[in-house]
Amino acid sequence: MYKQQLKAVQKIIEDVRLNGDGAIQKYTRQFDDILLTDFLVSKKEIQNAYATVSAQTIEAIKRAVLNIKKFAQMQMEQLRDFEYKNNGIVLGQKIEPVEIIGAYIPGGRYPLPSSALMAVVPAKMAKVKKVIVCSPKIQPATIVAANLAGADMIFKIGGAQAIAAMAYGTKSIPKVDKIVGPGNIYVTLAKKEIYGQCGIDMLAGPSEVLIIADDTANPVFLKADLLAQLEHDPLAKATLICTDTEILLKTKKEINKPIKNLKIIKVKNLDQAFDIANNEAPEHLVLSIENPKKYLSKLKNFGSLFLGNYSAVAFGDYCSGTNHILPTNQNSKFASGLSVRDFVKIQTYQFLDKKAAKGLAKTAIQLAQAEGLKMHKKSVEIRIEK
């Protein structure tokens, strides 16, 4: 699957690795029909973007930034340095931000300034020193969003060539330690290929939503939420699981036509719906049911959860404060959405005095002996010799 796309991506990555800016310029002209002489969005271009974007949109971006910052700050408060002391042994943890992050912001089908907020704000709240943004055919709203989010440099390039540029570095594009952000299949395959050269957040696929509804759900809301998810991408998936026949039929009537990648399922009860949801592990899970918080413990696998009839996924997409860069393709069974944790390293350290070394020696020697690692054993023994 995707063999042809992978071959193309591998060729682009190697070309950028070897030829740097020249390769980026070539592919930007080939794929975006743009001849770039300078990849960086200048201060003048940033000023022009602010002049182009409406005051109302700028104000909305600022409000969204504030909410995302507040939530990220609460997450950061759970990540802390500490030390544990016991019988001369000191074990510690320190939280260290990643030094330089590359944020990929899609710009093909739709400009996505909201993704700039979701990628850059948590990085800055985690105290990342430098965040660069790459976005193809970048629009003024995306420039403004990246700037307000705190991006240090913004580049008007995209595709696999942008991923390769951030992974390897070029004369114009800094090499980053980790790349985050969503993208199309070429971007996703490029992230997979360069993993190890630098870090990545996740391999995200097309968007998904799964809605569980009962007799308290609103069919008009359900229709809007299902169709909203499907407008992201031709491969996006939307599923409605309903316990109530009348709500199900009314929703079908509202939609009033067959739609690709839309499934509507009738179930006997909520427990059956929860079993399906936990197996599907959707990117977005919506509970349009009575007393939704009552069932939190029953739901194990989801990228982000939306509780109640008024918690539209769009609020999470834009401005409520949680992140919209989320695991897809059942990856929420083992992965989480983007957060401040993606921008820090949890580093451990230890200090042992001589007494502590003697106290642990017998255990370490026995385990080294069991593994047959003679020098491991010796490195302990020489520390406790009289």
C-alpha positions, 0 to 999 in steps of 0.5 A: 500500500502506498508503494508509489507514494513512498518511492516518490517521498524517498526520492525527494528526501534524498534529493533534499539531503544532498542538494538542500535549498535547490531541491526545495526550490525545485519541488516547490515549483513542481508541486505548488507552482511557486518559484521561491527565491527566499523561503523565510516569511519576512517581517514585512510579510508578517506585517502585511499578513496582519493588515490582510486578516480581519480584526475579528479573525485576529481577535479570535486567534488571540482568544484561542491562544489564551485557552490553549496556553491555559490548558498547556500550563496545567499539563506542565504543572504535572511535569516536575523535577523531583528527588527521592532519597533512601539509604544514601541513594538519591534518585532524581528526575528533571524536565528538559525541553527539546531545543528546536522543534519543527511544526508542519502546518498543512495548507493544501486543501484548506489553510489551517491556522488552527494547526499552527496554534495547536503545534506551536503554543504547547511547544512554547509553553514547554519552553522550547527555545526555537520553533520553526513552522513550515507551511505550503502556499501559506495564507495570511491567517496562518502567518498571523496564527503562527506569529501569535502562537510564538513561532520563531521562524516561518517558512513558506514550504511544504510537502515531503521536501519540508519534512526532509529540510527540517530533518537534515537542515539546509542553508536556509532551514534549521535542522530540528530535533523533532517534527510535529504536525499533521499532513497528507500521505506524502508528509506522513510517509516522509515523517516515517522515513526520517524518524531516527534522524530526528523525532516525530510526534505521530503518524496521523492518517485521515480524520475520524469521528465516532458519535454515540447517541441516545434518545436525548441526542439532537439529529440536527447536531448529529448531522452537522458533526458527522458532515463537519468531520467528512469535509476535512479530507476525502478519506475522512471517516464518520460513524454514528452509533445510536441506541434509539431508532427514532433518533437514528431515522431522523438523523438519516432523514436530515442527511438525506443522501448516501455519503462515502465513509459515513456509517450509521449503526443501531445498537441495543444499549450503551454498553454495546456502543462503548465496546465498539468505540473502545475497539475502533479507538477513534480520533474524536469520540463524541457522547451525545447522551444523557449524563455523559460524564457518568460513563468516563470510566467505560471509555478507554481508547480515543484521541479526544473525548467530547461530552454532551450535545453542546460539545461540538468537535469544532470547539476542540478543533479551534479554541476550547484549549485541548489539542486537535493533533490527535492519533488516528487509525486506532493508534489511541490504543497506545498513543495520546494527542499532542501536548506539552509532553511531546516537547520535553524530555524526562531525564533521570539521574542518580547519586550513590555514596559508598554505603549505598553502593555496598547496600546495592552491590549484592543485587547488582552482582547477582543480576550481572552474573545471571546475565553473564556480563562479567565487566558489569559485575566487576564494575560493582565489585571494585567499588566495594573492595576494602 
